[in-house]
């Protein structure tokens, strides 16, 4: 099984970023198992009623799972607000990334992100060092 890990940047639409990543890497069938970061806005839809919920954050991603491909997605997510209230549902476009993380072949270190002023996890690429 091939694994892909990527980072979405602050201000990016989460769904658009995931779809572009799948297209770029020609992912025909995959699953989203982990997401670490926060969102400045979330957009959910209830599958059975198609009711939409759009909330302004910030929100911390506490759970995410779904299937992804270069031709579409089906993702569910739960987020927590500043009072630890949790909301969730089927993710639709309009979820805006506040902060995000990247993992593949990286050694992680926590340091200040100059763009957001928050301490976040950054990595040093160790794949080249171990394989050259």
Buried (B, 14 or more C-beta within 10 A) or exposed (E): EEEEEBBBEBEBBBBEBBBBBBEEEEBEEBEBEEBBBBBBBBBBBEEEEEEEEEBEBBBBBEEBBBEBBBEEBBBBBBBBBEEEEEBBBBBBEBBBBBBBBBBEBBEEEEEEBEEEEEEBBBBEEEEEEEEE
